[in-house]
Amino acid sequence: MSPELTNSSDKAPAVLMLNGRVALVVVALLSLCCFTWMAWQSTAFPAAFNSAEVGAARVPLIACTGGILTSIGLIVHAIRRKFDSMATIAIRKPLGVLVALALTILWVWGMPHIGFYLASVVVVPLIMLAGGERRPMMLVLSTIGFVVFVHVCFSFLLDIEFP
């Protein structure tokens, strides 16, 4: 074999290089849009059953308010920084990031249709695979741990049942 031929495994992984300031503003604007949309959606949640409860929309609205304020703060931070003070950002596996984003959207869409638990059992290991995890035992244990943790927190601590 000639020395010019290289093995396909020798190829460098794809790297997406982004200006730090631009990336921060884009992510903050996308987050601002998402948190605003989630806050708007949670206003349609049912009201509290009695005066002792806060209602289904209270926690999402508080979380979205924090996300909106943080997004605005990030935008202000990016604008006020000097141009040369923000490092370039390297996304080493851009395809994995996009796949994980698509799987997360699929997960959120699937929860009302097939339930939280089944959607999580399917999508959590797929997101981990997109992130590069290949050990079967880690995929299984992490998925089980995630589902059990959420179940304990919501069912036992908050007394909220997921479908």
Secondary structure as GFF3:
##gff-version 3
##sequence-region A 1 163
A	DSSP	three_ten_helix	8	10	.	.	.	ID=ss1
A	DSSP	beta_strand	16	18	.	.	.	ID=ss2
A	DSSP	alpha_helix	20	42	.	.	.	ID=ss3
A	DSSP	alpha_helix	58	80	.	.	.	ID=ss4
A	DSSP	three_ten_helix	83	85	.	.	.	ID=ss5
A	DSSP	beta_strand	89	91	.	.	.	ID=ss6
A	DSSP	alpha_helix	94	114	.	.	.	ID=ss7
A	DSSP	alpha_helix	116	130	.	.	.	ID=ss8
A	DSSP	alpha_helix	136	151	.	.	.	ID=ss9
A	DSSP	pi_helix	152	157	.	.	.	ID=ss10
###
